[in-house]
Amino acid sequence: MKVDYVDELIIVTQLMETNACPGYLGNIEIKDNSIFLIMTLASDDICDSQEVFKFTYIIKNPNKQKYTIAEIDMR
């Protein structure tokens, strides 16, 4: 996982191997000084192939606070 603090943004990038067929929807949860990255399936279209995806989260951070970033949680 790569985390960059740029001006008032946090940019988190992670490569992850997952099912190749469905789309994915990203979300975050912020609790105290931690950001939890969440990835959910956009459909039930599952297949037998795997693919490596590059997931990128761009998070507004107007206070320029440093956070602990958790690994992506697939749901």
Helices and strands as residue ranges (DSSP letters): E 2-6, E 9-19, E 24-31, E 34-41, E 50-60, E 68-74
